[in-house]
Amino acid sequence: MAQNLKVSQPYANAFIQMVSGKDSLDKVISDLTYIEAALKSPDLVQAFSNPLLSLDAKKGMVKAVFKGKIDAKTVNFLLVLCDRGRIDCLEGVTSLALEMAYKQASVEVAHVISSSEMSESQQEALVSKLKAMTGVKQVKLDIKVDKALIGGFTVQIGSQVVDTSIQGQLKKLASHLGASSPL
């Protein structure tokens, strides 16, 4: 992962520098979010990292999946990643670039791990609580579901962590009782 970060960071920086000032941050964030959603397909990720697929095949996939759906400059950037043999790092590049774009737009990302899907009203309530707690103007939720939490959720926003999960409460109780494991 550290190696992927070393490769992804310069490309993410280059992308943000390329688009900053030229495009609205909303458009950049929209493009990156679209790419991130497309990369949820394991087949696409696997194809991009397949060394047996030709450069032309990978470029064709980029055009087929993204052309007309995201900005042309962003598509061209993805084609450059293909040319440089780095399209397999697209997940890392996208993640880091999105983080940088959110930072420029003064949006704080809250990483939420929930025991179950959260409804729209629960998400809105959480966003307003996080805004009040942190004093930030905008909060974007990055929600993942983990059934192992039993109930509740954990939130990491910046360096702050809030753990309302039953699993977290059991661990806290076990440490107070001197046990090494709550279960």
N, C-alpha and C positions, 0 to 999 in steps of 0.2 A: 504493500500500500504506500509506503514511504517513497518507493521508486516511482509509482504512478503519480504521486503528488509532485515530485521533482519535474516530471514531464508535463503534467497538466497545468501547473502554476504559470509558467511563461506563456502558454497558449491562452489561458484565461485572461491574463494581464493584457496580452496583445489584442484579444477580442474586445475587451472593455475600452482600451485606448482607441481602437479603430472606430468604435461606435459612439464614444462619448463626444458630446458636442454636436454630432451630426443628427442623431435620432433622439426622440424622446425616450426617457428611461422606461416609460410604460410599454413602448413598443419592444424595446430590448428585453425587458422582463417577460413580456408576452411570448416572444420568440424562444427564449431560453426555457420557459415553462412548457411550451409545445414540444421542444426537443426532449426535455426531461420526461414528459408523458410518453412520447414515442419510444424512448429507451426502456420503458417498462416491459416492452416486448422482448422476451429472452431470445427469440429468433433473430431479431435485428441486431442485438448486442453480439450474439454468437457469430453472425455473418460478418460484422465489422471486425471482429477479432480473428476471423478465419484466415490464416496465412495462405491457404490454397486458392482463395478468391482473388482474381486479378484486380488491379487498380481500376480498370475500366468498369468492372462489375460493381465495385464498391461505390464509385462515382455515380453510376447509374442508379444504385439504390438510394443514394443521398438525394439525387434529383427526383426520383419517383416518390420518395416519402415526404420530402420537405419543400420542393419547388412549388411556388404558388400559395403555400401555406404560411411561410415565414418570409421575412424580408430577403431580397436578392443578395444584399451584402452578407447576410448571415449564411445563406446557402453557399456563397463563394468562399466564405471562411471554412465551412465544412469541407468543401472541395480541396482547399489548401491542406487541411488536416489529412485528407486522403493522399494528396501528392507527397506529403512529408512522411507518410507511413504511420500517422498518429491517430487515425480515425478510431482505433481501438481504445483510445484514451478519452473518447467523447463524453462518457459519463462524468469523469473527474473534471474535465474542462468545463462542462455545463454547470456542474454543481458549484465549482469555485467562481465562475463568472456570474452565476445567479446570486451568490453570496455578495460579491462585490457590487453588483447592480443594486441589490437591496440596500446595501450600506450607503451607496451614493444617493439613493432615493429616500434615505432616512426611514427605512422600514426595518423593524427588528423581527427576526425569525424566531418563533417559539417552537422548539422540537417537542412534540407531545407524543407520549406513548400511552395509549388507552387500552383498557381491557375489552372494550367493545366499540363499535362504530358510534361516533358522536353525531347527534342531530344538529341541524342548522342553528336552532335556538341555543343549544348547549355550546356550540362553537362561538356564537355571538356573545354569550355571557362570559365565556372564558376570555375572549379578546378584550372585553371591557374591563374585566378584573385585572388582566395583565397590563393593560394601559395604565390603570390606576396604580398598580403595584410598582411599575417601573418608570412611569412618567414619560414613556415614549408616545409619539403621535400615531404611529401605524404599527400594527402587529400582523404578521402573516403566520398562520398555523401550518406546520408540517406534521401531519398526524399519521401515526403508524399504530396498528392494532397488535397487541400482544396478549393472548389469552392467559399467559402465565401470571399476569398481574392479579388474577382472581377478580378484582373489582377496583374501581377508581382509575387514576391516571398519574403519570409523572410529566412534569414540564421543565424543560431547560430553556431559559431565555438569557442569553449572555452567559455570565458566570453563575447566575442564580438557578437553583434547582428546587422545585416544589414536588414533593412526593406524597400524594394522597392515596396511593395504592394500598390495598390490603396486604400485599406481599411486603411492601416497604414498612408498614406498621408492624407486621409480624417480626420482621428483622430488627426493628427498633426495640420492640418488646423483649425479644430474645437477648439483645445486647444488654438491656437493663437487668435482666434476670441472670446474666452471666453465662447463658448457653451459647454454644458456637453456631448452632443452626436452629431456626425456628420450626423447621418441619422434620 
